Structure formats: C-alpha cells, structure tokens
Amino acid sequence: MRDVTVYTADPCRLCHLAKTLLEARGVSYQEVNLTKDPDGRAELVRKTGLMTFPQIVIDDEPLGGLTELRAADSDGRLQELLAA
C-alpha cells in the first residue's frame, strides 16, 4: 500500500470526516496538522496548489480534499490509487 498523508488544521470537521473514511477503509495514514505552521501551509500550497483542509496526498500525488476523497472512494478509484 502506498503512503497516504492527510494535511489537517484545527478545528476542522471535514478533516475529521476524511480521517474517519480512511480508517473505515483500513487505510493507514500520516496526519500533518498545520494549524500553527505557516511555513507548512506555504509548502502545502506549493505541493497541491490549494490551501483548504483537509488535503490528501498519496505518494506525493495530491488527491484533493474530502469531496475528491469521497468521489474516489465511491467510484472504486481510491483502492486503485492505493494499490498502484
């Protein structure tokens, strides 16, 4: 399985929902909380082009936020991305 990173901030209901979905699918992930890390937020923007939370990255490839995660889960693409 590939490396999954979830970039979060506090408080963030959408971040919680994204982590819950991943956990329900048995996906282990590393959480990076950027609440008090302006440099980390700037790096996230460089990496993903976005500054909204959550941001899910699979092996350095941005997937997107909760909406994209849910879409990938519902159409079976999430498992494909994780197995690639």
N, CA, C and O atoms as CSV, one atom per row, in Angstrom:
chain,resi,resn,atom,element,x,y,z
A,1,MET,N,N,0.839,-1.178,0.000
A,1,MET,CA,C,0.000,0.000,0.000
A,1,MET,C,C,0.892,1.252,0.000
A,1,MET,O,O,1.973,1.260,0.588
A,2,ARG,N,N,0.430,2.268,-0.648
A,2,ARG,CA,C,1.206,3.496,-0.803
A,2,ARG,C,C,1.089,4.388,0.437
A,2,ARG,O,O,0.209,4.195,1.276
A,3,ASP,N,N,1.994,5.367,0.533
A,3,ASP,CA,C,1.985,6.305,1.654
A,3,ASP,C,C,0.879,7.328,1.471
A,3,ASP,O,O,0.754,7.943,0.412
A,4,VAL,N,N,0.081,7.504,2.510
A,4,VAL,CA,C,-1.011,8.470,2.492
A,4,VAL,C,C,-0.746,9.507,3.578
A,4,VAL,O,O,-0.486,9.164,4.731
A,5,THR,N,N,-0.816,10.780,3.190
A,5,THR,CA,C,-0.664,11.876,4.132
A,5,THR,C,C,-1.936,12.714,4.096
A,5,THR,O,O,-2.444,13.055,3.028
A,6,VAL,N,N,-2.441,13.039,5.289
A,6,VAL,CA,C,-3.618,13.891,5.401
A,6,VAL,C,C,-3.190,15.170,6.099
A,6,VAL,O,O,-2.806,15.154,7.269
A,7,TYR,N,N,-3.260,16.272,5.376
A,7,TYR,CA,C,-2.941,17.581,5.936
A,7,TYR,C,C,-4.211,18.145,6.553
A,7,TYR,O,O,-5.250,18.230,5.898
A,8,THR,N,N,-4.115,18.530,7.821
A,8,THR,CA,C,-5.276,18.987,8.563
A,8,THR,C,C,-4.991,20.313,9.262
A,8,THR,O,O,-3.864,20.806,9.283
A,9,ALA,N,N,-6.060,20.869,9.834
A,9,ALA,CA,C,-5.974,22.055,10.681
A,9,ALA,C,C,-7.045,21.899,11.755
A,9,ALA,O,O,-7.970,21.101,11.602
A,10,ASP,N,N,-6.922,22.653,12.833
A,10,ASP,CA,C,-7.906,22.613,13.928
A,10,ASP,C,C,-8.657,23.921,13.997
A,10,ASP,O,O,-8.060,24.964,13.731
A,11,PRO,N,N,-9.915,23.925,14.335
A,11,PRO,CA,C,-10.812,22.776,14.245
A,11,PRO,C,C,-11.229,22.565,12.804
A,11,PRO,O,O,-11.288,23.517,12.026
A,12,CYS,N,N,-11.516,21.334,12.445
A,12,CYS,CA,C,-11.864,21.050,11.049
A,12,CYS,C,C,-12.737,19.803,10.989
A,12,CYS,O,O,-12.237,18.681,11.073
A,13,ARG,N,N,-14.037,20.003,10.845
A,13,ARG,CA,C,-14.980,18.892,10.763
A,13,ARG,C,C,-14.711,18.044,9.518
A,13,ARG,O,O,-14.816,16.819,9.569
A,14,LEU,N,N,-14.366,18.689,8.403
A,14,LEU,CA,C,-14.099,17.954,7.168
A,14,LEU,C,C,-12.865,17.067,7.306
A,14,LEU,O,O,-12.816,15.966,6.758
A,15,CYS,N,N,-11.860,17.561,8.050
A,15,CYS,CA,C,-10.655,16.755,8.299
A,15,CYS,C,C,-11.027,15.494,9.067
A,15,CYS,O,O,-10.569,14.400,8.739
A,16,HIS,N,N,-11.853,15.655,10.080
A,16,HIS,CA,C,-12.303,14.507,10.877
A,16,HIS,C,C,-13.040,13.500,9.991
A,16,HIS,O,O,-12.815,12.295,10.103
A,17,LEU,N,N,-13.912,13.986,9.120
A,17,LEU,CA,C,-14.657,13.090,8.234
A,17,LEU,C,C,-13.734,12.354,7.261
A,17,LEU,O,O,-13.943,11.173,6.983
A,18,ALA,N,N,-12.724,13.039,6.748
A,18,ALA,CA,C,-11.769,12.394,5.836
A,18,ALA,C,C,-10.991,11.297,6.562
A,18,ALA,O,O,-10.814,10.202,6.028
A,19,LYS,N,N,-10.532,11.588,7.765
A,19,LYS,CA,C,-9.783,10.587,8.530
A,19,LYS,C,C,-10.673,9.399,8.881
A,19,LYS,O,O,-10.223,8.254,8.858
A,20,THR,N,N,-11.929,9.672,9.205
A,20,THR,CA,C,-12.876,8.604,9.527
A,20,THR,C,C,-13.103,7.701,8.318
A,20,THR,O,O,-13.141,6.479,8.461
A,21,LEU,N,N,-13.253,8.282,7.139
A,21,LEU,CA,C,-13.440,7.487,5.923
A,21,LEU,C,C,-12.227,6.598,5.667
A,21,LEU,O,O,-12.374,5.409,5.382
A,22,LEU,N,N,-11.033,7.170,5.768
A,22,LEU,CA,C,-9.816,6.381,5.549
A,22,LEU,C,C,-9.714,5.233,6.552
A,22,LEU,O,O,-9.382,4.105,6.190
A,23,GLU,N,N,-10.004,5.537,7.812
A,23,GLU,CA,C,-9.939,4.500,8.852
A,23,GLU,C,C,-10.964,3.404,8.586
A,23,GLU,O,O,-10.676,2.225,8.791
A,24,ALA,N,N,-12.163,3.783,8.127
A,24,ALA,CA,C,-13.203,2.795,7.829
A,24,ALA,C,C,-12.781,1.860,6.695
A,24,ALA,O,O,-13.221,0.712,6.632
A,25,ARG,N,N,-11.928,2.359,5.806
A,25,ARG,CA,C,-11.446,1.539,4.679
A,25,ARG,C,C,-10.153,0.805,5.022
A,25,ARG,O,O,-9.594,0.100,4.183
A,26,GLY,N,N,-9.680,0.973,6.259
A,26,GLY,CA,C,-8.455,0.299,6.684
A,26,GLY,C,C,-7.191,0.922,6.124
A,26,GLY,O,O,-6.158,0.262,6.024
A,27,VAL,N,N,-7.272,2.197,5.758
A,27,VAL,CA,C,-6.126,2.893,5.178
A,27,VAL,C,C,-5.348,3.578,6.294
A,27,VAL,O,O,-5.891,4.423,7.006
A,28,SER,N,N,-4.093,3.218,6.445
A,28,SER,CA,C,-3.257,3.917,7.418
A,28,SER,C,C,-2.708,5.178,6.752
A,28,SER,O,O,-2.442,5.206,5.550
A,29,TYR,N,N,-2.550,6.199,7.556
A,29,TYR,CA,C,-2.125,7.489,7.026
A,29,TYR,C,C,-1.295,8.228,8.068
A,29,TYR,O,O,-1.335,7.927,9.261
A,30,GLN,N,N,-0.555,9.192,7.580
A,30,GLN,CA,C,0.182,10.097,8.453
A,30,GLN,C,C,-0.575,11.418,8.439
A,30,GLN,O,O,-0.888,11.953,7.376
A,31,GLU,N,N,-0.865,11.940,9.627
A,31,GLU,CA,C,-1.541,13.233,9.722
A,31,GLU,C,C,-0.507,14.322,9.957
A,31,GLU,O,O,0.376,14.185,10.804
A,32,VAL,N,N,-0.627,15.402,9.200
A,32,VAL,CA,C,0.225,16.570,9.386
A,32,VAL,C,C,-0.705,17.737,9.699
A,32,VAL,O,O,-1.400,18.243,8.819
A,33,ASN,N,N,-0.710,18.157,10.961
A,33,ASN,CA,C,-1.572,19.244,11.390
A,33,ASN,C,C,-0.832,20.563,11.196
A,33,ASN,O,O,0.227,20.786,11.784
A,34,LEU,N,N,-1.399,21.429,10.367
A,34,LEU,CA,C,-0.738,22.691,10.020
A,34,LEU,C,C,-1.388,23.902,10.693
A,34,LEU,O,O,-1.238,25.027,10.216
A,35,THR,N,N,-2.101,23.684,11.787
A,35,THR,CA,C,-2.796,24.768,12.470
A,35,THR,C,C,-1.861,25.918,12.815
A,35,THR,O,O,-2.192,27.081,12.583
A,36,LYS,N,N,-0.714,25.605,13.359
A,36,LYS,CA,C,0.218,26.651,13.808
A,36,LYS,C,C,1.531,26.605,13.041
A,36,LYS,O,O,2.594,26.872,13.601
A,37,ASP,N,N,1.457,26.269,11.768
A,37,ASP,CA,C,2.667,26.125,10.971
A,37,ASP,C,C,2.531,26.870,9.634
A,37,ASP,O,O,2.206,26.256,8.618
A,38,PRO,N,N,2.777,28.190,9.629
A,38,PRO,CA,C,2.628,28.948,8.387
A,38,PRO,C,C,3.570,28.473,7.277
A,38,PRO,O,O,3.202,28.505,6.103
A,39,ASP,N,N,4.767,28.038,7.633
A,39,ASP,CA,C,5.697,27.527,6.618
A,39,ASP,C,C,5.162,26.236,6.000
A,39,ASP,O,O,5.282,26.018,4.795
A,40,GLY,N,N,4.577,25.392,6.835
A,40,GLY,CA,C,3.990,24.149,6.348
A,40,GLY,C,C,2.808,24.414,5.430
A,40,GLY,O,O,2.609,23.704,4.444
A,41,ARG,N,N,2.023,25.436,5.755
A,41,ARG,CA,C,0.890,25.800,4.893
A,41,ARG,C,C,1.391,26.274,3.534
A,41,ARG,O,O,0.817,25.925,2.502
A,42,ALA,N,N,2.447,27.059,3.531
A,42,ALA,CA,C,3.020,27.538,2.270
A,42,ALA,C,C,3.530,26.363,1.442
A,42,ALA,O,O,3.353,26.339,0.224
A,43,GLU,N,N,4.159,25.395,2.092
A,43,GLU,CA,C,4.644,24.197,1.392
A,43,GLU,C,C,3.480,23.396,0.818
A,43,GLU,O,O,3.571,22.873,-0.292
A,44,LEU,N,N,2.381,23.299,1.578
A,44,LEU,CA,C,1.200,22.594,1.094
A,44,LEU,C,C,0.647,23.260,-0.166
A,44,LEU,O,O,0.253,22.573,-1.108
A,45,VAL,N,N,0.617,24.569,-0.186
A,45,VAL,CA,C,0.139,25.295,-1.370
A,45,VAL,C,C,1.049,25.006,-2.557
A,45,VAL,O,O,0.566,24.812,-3.673
A,46,ARG,N,N,2.363,24.976,-2.330
A,46,ARG,CA,C,3.296,24.654,-3.419
A,46,ARG,C,C,3.070,23.230,-3.931
A,46,ARG,O,O,3.150,22.971,-5.132
A,47,LYS,N,N,2.788,22.313,-3.005
A,47,LYS,CA,C,2.641,20.899,-3.365
A,47,LYS,C,C,1.300,20.613,-4.046
A,47,LYS,O,O,1.241,19.850,-5.010
A,48,THR,N,N,0.219,21.230,-3.539
A,48,THR,CA,C,-1.118,20.874,-4.018
A,48,THR,C,C,-1.801,21.980,-4.812
A,48,THR,O,O,-2.752,21.724,-5.550
A,49,GLY,N,N,-1.313,23.211,-4.659
A,49,GLY,CA,C,-1.977,24.343,-5.286
A,49,GLY,C,C,-3.177,24.833,-4.496
A,49,GLY,O,O,-3.864,25.760,-4.924
A,50,LEU,N,N,-3.434,24.225,-3.358
A,50,LEU,CA,C,-4.604,24.559,-2.552
A,50,LEU,C,C,-4.219,24.832,-1.107
A,50,LEU,O,O,-3.187,24.367,-0.624
A,51,MET,N,N,-5.071,25.596,-0.424
A,51,MET,CA,C,-4.825,25.875,0.982
A,51,MET,C,C,-6.045,25.541,1.832
A,51,MET,O,O,-6.202,26.064,2.934
A,52,THR,N,N,-6.897,24.679,1.324
A,52,THR,CA,C,-8.053,24.249,2.086
A,52,THR,C,C,-7.733,22.929,2.770
A,52,THR,O,O,-6.830,22.199,2.360
A,53,PHE,N,N,-8.485,22.643,3.810
A,53,PHE,CA,C,-8.255,21.415,4.573
A,53,PHE,C,C,-9.523,20.594,4.604
A,53,PHE,O,O,-10.629,21.133,4.648
A,54,PRO,N,N,-9.353,19.276,4.579
A,54,PRO,CA,C,-8.111,18.523,4.513
A,54,PRO,C,C,-7.571,18.481,3.085
A,54,PRO,O,O,-8.275,18.792,2.124
A,55,GLN,N,N,-6.330,18.096,2.979
A,55,GLN,CA,C,-5.717,17.768,1.691
A,55,GLN,C,C,-5.121,16.373,1.839
A,55,GLN,O,O,-4.355,16.109,2.766
A,56,ILE,N,N,-5.478,15.494,0.926
A,56,ILE,CA,C,-4.993,14.120,0.958
A,56,ILE,C,C,-3.982,13.946,-0.163
A,56,ILE,O,O,-4.241,14.278,-1.320
A,57,VAL,N,N,-2.821,13.416,0.210
A,57,VAL,CA,C,-1.737,13.204,-0.749
A,57,VAL,C,C,-1.339,11.729,-0.678
A,57,VAL,O,O,-1.090,11.191,0.401
A,58,ILE,N,N,-1.284,11.090,-1.840
A,58,ILE,CA,C,-0.896,9.679,-1.918
A,58,ILE,C,C,0.421,9.600,-2.675
A,58,ILE,O,O,0.488,9.918,-3.862
A,59,ASP,N,N,1.461,9.176,-1.977
A,59,ASP,CA,C,2.815,9.091,-2.565
A,59,ASP,C,C,3.189,10.381,-3.303
A,59,ASP,O,O,3.595,10.342,-4.464
A,60,ASP,N,N,3.051,11.500,-2.635
A,60,ASP,CA,C,3.406,12.822,-3.165
A,60,ASP,C,C,2.525,13.286,-4.316
A,60,ASP,O,O,2.834,14.294,-4.950
A,61,GLU,N,N,1.431,12.575,-4.604
A,61,GLU,CA,C,0.483,12.987,-5.632
A,61,GLU,C,C,-0.790,13.476,-4.954
A,61,GLU,O,O,-1.466,12.689,-4.290
A,62,PRO,N,N,-1.136,14.755,-5.103
A,62,PRO,CA,C,-2.340,15.274,-4.452
A,62,PRO,C,C,-3.607,14.613,-4.991
A,62,PRO,O,O,-3.804,14.520,-6.203
A,63,LEU,N,N,-4.461,14.157,-4.080
A,63,LEU,CA,C,-5.776,13.642,-4.439
A,63,LEU,C,C,-6.798,14.766,-4.360
A,63,LEU,O,O,-7.677,14.874,-5.214
A,64,GLY,N,N,-6.681,15.603,-3.334
A,64,GLY,CA,C,-7.623,16.694,-3.110
A,64,GLY,C,C,-8.146,16.647,-1.693
A,64,GLY,O,O,-7.500,16.114,-0.790
A,65,GLY,N,N,-9.332,17.214,-1.510
A,65,GLY,CA,C,-9.936,17.289,-0.191
A,65,GLY,C,C,-10.962,16.193,0.029
A,65,GLY,O,O,-10.930,15.150,-0.624
A,66,LEU,N,N,-11.872,16.445,0.957
A,66,LEU,CA,C,-12.885,15.459,1.312
A,66,LEU,C,C,-13.775,15.106,0.121
A,66,LEU,O,O,-14.094,13.935,-0.084
A,67,THR,N,N,-14.171,16.088,-0.653
A,67,THR,CA,C,-15.039,15.831,-1.812
A,67,THR,C,C,-14.372,14.865,-2.779
A,67,THR,O,O,-15.005,13.914,-3.239
A,68,GLU,N,N,-13.123,15.093,-3.087
A,68,GLU,CA,C,-12.386,14.225,-4.016
A,68,GLU,C,C,-12.147,12.844,-3.410
A,68,GLU,O,O,-12.197,11.833,-4.112
A,69,LEU,N,N,-11.886,12.807,-2.102
A,69,LEU,CA,C,-11.693,11.528,-1.420
A,69,LEU,C,C,-12.969,10.697,-1.480
A,69,LEU,O,O,-12.925,9.506,-1.787
A,70,ARG,N,N,-14.103,11.324,-1.187
A,70,ARG,CA,C,-15.380,10.606,-1.248
A,70,ARG,C,C,-15.684,10.116,-2.664
A,70,ARG,O,O,-16.156,8.994,-2.844
A,71,ALA,N,N,-15.415,10.947,-3.662
A,71,ALA,CA,C,-15.661,10.555,-5.048
A,71,ALA,C,C,-14.782,9.369,-5.432
A,71,ALA,O,O,-15.254,8.419,-6.055
A,72,ALA,N,N,-13.505,9.427,-5.060
A,72,ALA,CA,C,-12.587,8.322,-5.374
A,72,ALA,C,C,-13.014,7.050,-4.656
A,72,ALA,O,O,-12.881,5.956,-5.205
A,73,ASP,N,N,-13.522,7.179,-3.445
A,73,ASP,CA,C,-13.993,6.020,-2.694
A,73,ASP,C,C,-15.228,5.424,-3.347
A,73,ASP,O,O,-15.327,4.206,-3.495
A,74,SER,N,N,-16.170,6.272,-3.737
A,74,SER,CA,C,-17.437,5.757,-4.267
A,74,SER,C,C,-17.292,5.129,-5.655
A,74,SER,O,O,-18.046,4.221,-6.004
A,75,ASP,N,N,-16.330,5.604,-6.447
A,75,ASP,CA,C,-16.186,5.013,-7.789
A,75,ASP,C,C,-15.094,3.940,-7.861
A,75,ASP,O,O,-14.770,3.458,-8.947
A,76,GLY,N,N,-14.525,3.566,-6.706
A,76,GLY,CA,C,-13.529,2.485,-6.669
A,76,GLY,C,C,-12.110,2.926,-6.989
A,76,GLY,O,O,-11.180,2.121,-6.930
A,77,ARG,N,N,-11.939,4.198,-7.327
A,77,ARG,CA,C,-10.617,4.692,-7.706
A,77,ARG,C,C,-9.666,4.763,-6.517
A,77,ARG,O,O,-8.453,4.639,-6.688
A,78,LEU,N,N,-10.208,4.965,-5.304
A,78,LEU,CA,C,-9.344,5.064,-4.133
A,78,LEU,C,C,-8.523,3.786,-3.960
A,78,LEU,O,O,-7.313,3.855,-3.745
A,79,GLN,N,N,-9.156,2.646,-4.049
A,79,GLN,CA,C,-8.436,1.370,-3.895
A,79,GLN,C,C,-7.395,1.202,-4.998
A,79,GLN,O,O,-6.308,0.680,-4.751
A,80,GLU,N,N,-7.718,1.638,-6.202
A,80,GLU,CA,C,-6.757,1.575,-7.306
A,80,GLU,C,C,-5.555,2.458,-7.024
A,80,GLU,O,O,-4.414,2.056,-7.249
A,81,LEU,N,N,-5.815,3.675,-6.526
A,81,LEU,CA,C,-4.719,4.595,-6.230
A,81,LEU,C,C,-3.818,4.053,-5.127
A,81,LEU,O,O,-2.599,4.219,-5.172
A,82,LEU,N,N,-4.418,3.415,-4.153
A,82,LEU,CA,C,-3.650,2.878,-3.026
A,82,LEU,C,C,-2.854,1.629,-3.416
A,82,LEU,O,O,-1.810,1.344,-2.828
A,83,ALA,N,N,-3.344,0.898,-4.395
A,83,ALA,CA,C,-2.683,-0.347,-4.809
A,83,ALA,C,C,-1.617,-0.116,-5.863
A,83,ALA,O,O,-0.755,-0.970,-6.068
A,84,ALA,N,N,-1.662,1.018,-6.528
A,84,ALA,CA,C,-0.750,1.289,-7.651
A,84,ALA,C,C,0.701,1.243,-7.236
A,84,ALA,O,O,1.587,1.449,-8.065
